[in-house]
Amino acid sequence: MLGLAPKAWSSARVEGPVPDRVRGNATRPPFAPERWAEVALMGNTLGFAGDQAGRLLEETEHLVAPDGVLLMEIAPGPGERSRYLARLPPSAVARLLESPVRAILARLDREGYREEPVRHRTPKTFRRFSVTELVDRWRLKGWELLETVAVAPSLGPDPERVQAARKYEKSWSHLLELEEEVGRRPERWTSAAAVLLAVRHPSLKRMIK
């Protein structure tokens, strides 16, 4: 991943130089503590950390500067998708997504959602973290919850339907809006294959206010 970063950066046409790349152990991060305005722990690293998960979480939190933001990805469940969208062919999904998002939501809610079947053998060291246990932890530490959203709870891992929607600007725009709207619902967080959480480190200035 570190080797691919420069090419990906260039392909994305991002302005500015390629960010510094550092290889290190996340349970002993080679960075100064409380110096970073934004820290991201992605790829469900926490779930794969095994018996080092507690230390990894503490070290990650320790990197965030006062008033800084921590963005974390976790995998609470196997994933899910809309029953309604799953039974439509890809071309029909693309046409449906041209409709207003509120109208689409009504159809999705009528038929509900289904959990995805298990696709991979789960390693013994893997652990699923829930949104509740992390949010409770951060609140006790005085951190402020900024946002919680499940990733793609409507279509799930469905490349054919995603690609069909991506061919049309309105369908793609509505799909992104739909996934964000559904993903912010707390009932979608329990079985989600991926949830993003953003929290803010408390600062003395903010606590005084």
C-alpha positions as CSV (number, residue, x, y, z in Angstrom):
1,M,0.0,0.0,0.0
2,L,2.8,2.4,0.8
3,G,4.4,1.6,-2.6
4,L,1.1,2.2,-4.5
5,A,0.4,5.5,-2.7
6,P,2.3,7.8,-5.1
7,K,0.6,6.4,-8.2
8,A,-2.8,6.6,-6.6
9,W,-2.1,10.2,-5.5
10,S,-1.2,11.1,-9.0
11,S,-4.2,9.3,-10.6
12,A,-6.5,11.2,-8.3
13,R,-5.1,14.5,-9.5
14,V,-4.7,15.8,-6.0
15,E,-2.8,19.1,-5.8
16,G,0.4,19.2,-3.8
17,P,3.3,16.7,-3.2
18,V,2.8,13.1,-2.2
19,P,2.3,12.8,1.6
20,D,5.1,11.4,3.6
21,R,4.9,7.6,4.0
22,V,6.0,6.0,7.2
23,R,6.0,2.3,8.0
24,G,5.5,1.4,11.6
25,N,3.7,-0.6,14.2
26,A,0.4,1.0,15.1
27,T,0.6,-0.3,18.7
28,R,3.9,1.6,19.0
29,P,3.3,4.5,16.5
30,P,6.5,6.4,15.5
31,F,4.8,9.8,15.9
32,A,4.7,12.4,18.6
33,P,1.5,12.2,20.8
34,E,-1.2,14.8,20.8
35,R,0.2,16.6,17.8
36,W,-2.2,15.5,15.0
37,A,-5.3,17.4,14.0
38,E,-6.7,14.4,12.1
39,V,-6.0,10.7,12.7
40,A,-7.6,7.9,10.7
41,L,-7.7,4.2,11.6
42,M,-9.1,2.5,8.5
43,G,-9.6,-0.9,7.1
44,N,-11.1,-2.2,10.4
45,T,-7.6,-2.4,11.8
46,L,-9.0,-2.5,15.3
47,G,-10.9,-5.7,14.6
48,F,-7.8,-7.4,13.2
49,A,-5.6,-6.3,16.1
50,G,-6.5,-9.4,18.3
51,D,-5.4,-9.1,21.9
52,Q,-3.6,-5.8,21.0
53,A,-6.8,-4.1,20.2
54,G,-7.0,-2.2,23.5
55,R,-3.5,-0.9,23.2
56,L,-4.0,0.0,19.5
57,L,-7.0,2.0,20.4
58,E,-5.3,3.8,23.3
59,E,-2.2,4.6,21.2
60,T,-4.4,5.9,18.3
61,E,-6.4,8.2,20.7
62,H,-3.1,9.4,22.2
63,L,-2.0,10.7,18.8
64,V,-4.9,13.1,18.4
65,A,-4.3,16.7,19.5
66,P,-6.7,18.6,21.7
67,D,-9.7,19.6,19.5
68,G,-8.4,17.2,16.9
69,V,-10.6,14.5,15.1
70,L,-10.3,10.8,15.1
71,L,-11.9,8.9,12.2
72,M,-12.3,5.1,12.7
73,E,-13.7,2.3,10.6
74,I,-15.1,-0.8,12.3
75,A,-17.0,-3.9,11.1
76,P,-19.8,-4.6,13.6
77,G,-21.5,-7.3,11.5
78,P,-21.5,-9.3,8.2
79,G,-23.1,-6.5,6.2
80,E,-26.6,-6.1,4.8
81,R,-28.5,-4.8,1.8
82,S,-32.0,-3.7,0.8
83,R,-34.3,-6.6,-0.1
84,Y,-36.0,-4.5,-2.7
85,L,-32.9,-3.4,-4.6
86,A,-31.4,-7.0,-4.4
87,R,-34.3,-8.4,-6.3
88,L,-34.2,-5.8,-9.1
89,P,-31.8,-6.3,-12.1
90,P,-29.0,-3.8,-12.3
91,S,-30.6,-1.8,-15.2
92,A,-33.8,-1.5,-13.2
93,V,-31.9,-0.3,-10.1
94,A,-30.2,2.5,-12.2
95,R,-33.6,3.6,-13.5
96,L,-35.2,3.5,-10.1
97,L,-32.4,5.7,-8.7
98,E,-33.4,8.5,-11.1
99,S,-36.4,9.0,-8.8
100,P,-36.4,11.3,-5.8
101,V,-34.5,9.8,-2.8
102,R,-37.5,10.1,-0.5
103,A,-39.6,8.0,-2.9
104,I,-36.9,5.3,-3.1
105,L,-36.6,5.2,0.7
106,A,-40.3,4.5,1.1
107,R,-39.9,1.4,-1.1
108,L,-36.8,0.2,0.7
109,D,-38.4,0.6,4.1
110,R,-41.5,-1.4,3.0
111,E,-39.4,-4.5,2.3
112,G,-36.6,-4.0,4.8
113,Y,-33.1,-5.2,4.8
114,R,-31.4,-8.6,5.0
115,E,-28.0,-9.7,6.4
116,E,-25.4,-10.8,3.9
117,P,-24.3,-14.4,4.0
118,V,-20.8,-15.1,5.5
119,R,-18.3,-14.9,2.6
120,H,-15.1,-15.5,4.4
121,R,-13.9,-17.7,7.3
122,T,-13.4,-15.3,10.3
123,P,-10.0,-15.6,11.9
124,K,-10.0,-16.6,15.6
125,T,-8.2,-13.4,16.5
126,F,-10.8,-11.2,14.7
127,R,-13.1,-9.2,16.9
128,R,-16.2,-7.2,16.0
129,F,-16.6,-3.9,17.8
130,S,-20.0,-2.3,18.2
131,V,-20.7,1.3,17.8
132,T,-22.2,1.4,21.3
133,E,-19.1,0.2,23.1
134,L,-16.8,2.7,21.3
135,V,-19.2,5.6,21.7
136,D,-19.6,4.8,25.4
137,R,-15.9,4.6,25.9
138,W,-15.3,8.0,24.2
139,R,-18.1,9.7,26.1
140,L,-16.6,8.6,29.4
141,K,-13.3,10.1,28.3
142,G,-15.0,13.4,27.3
143,W,-14.7,13.0,23.5
144,E,-17.4,14.5,21.3
145,L,-19.2,12.3,18.8
146,L,-19.4,14.1,15.5
147,E,-20.7,11.5,13.1
148,T,-21.6,7.9,12.7
149,V,-22.6,6.3,9.3
150,A,-22.8,2.8,8.0
151,V,-21.1,2.3,4.6
152,A,-23.3,1.3,1.7
153,P,-26.2,-0.4,3.7
154,S,-28.6,-0.3,0.8
155,L,-26.7,-1.9,-2.1
156,G,-24.0,-3.7,0.0
157,P,-21.1,-5.3,-1.9
158,D,-22.9,-5.4,-5.3
159,P,-20.5,-4.3,-8.1
160,E,-23.0,-4.9,-10.9
161,R,-25.7,-2.6,-9.5
162,V,-23.2,0.0,-8.4
163,Q,-21.7,0.1,-11.9
164,A,-25.1,0.3,-13.5
165,A,-25.9,3.3,-11.3
166,R,-22.6,5.0,-12.0
167,K,-23.3,5.2,-15.7
168,Y,-25.9,8.0,-15.1
169,E,-25.1,11.2,-13.3
170,K,-28.5,11.5,-11.6
171,S,-28.6,7.8,-10.6
172,W,-25.1,8.0,-9.1
173,S,-25.8,11.2,-7.2
174,H,-29.1,9.7,-5.8
175,L,-27.3,6.5,-4.8
176,L,-24.7,8.4,-2.8
177,E,-27.5,10.5,-1.1
178,L,-29.5,7.4,-0.4
179,E,-26.6,5.4,1.1
180,E,-25.7,8.4,3.3
181,E,-29.4,8.8,4.5
182,V,-29.8,5.2,5.3
183,G,-26.3,4.9,6.8
184,R,-27.0,7.5,9.4
185,R,-29.9,5.4,10.9
186,P,-28.8,3.7,14.2
187,E,-30.7,0.6,13.3
188,R,-28.4,0.0,10.3
189,W,-25.2,0.1,12.4
190,T,-25.6,-3.3,14.2
191,S,-25.2,-5.5,11.1
192,A,-23.1,-3.2,8.9
193,A,-20.0,-4.6,7.3
194,A,-18.4,-1.1,7.9
195,V,-19.2,1.9,10.0
196,L,-17.3,5.1,10.1
197,L,-17.2,7.1,13.3
198,A,-15.7,10.6,13.8
199,V,-15.0,11.9,17.3
200,R,-13.3,15.0,18.6
201,H,-10.7,15.1,21.3
202,P,-11.7,17.4,24.1
203,S,-9.7,20.5,24.6
204,L,-9.4,22.8,27.7
205,K,-10.8,25.7,25.6
206,R,-13.8,23.8,24.5
207,M,-14.5,22.4,28.0
208,I,-14.4,25.9,29.5
209,K,-17.1,27.0,26.9
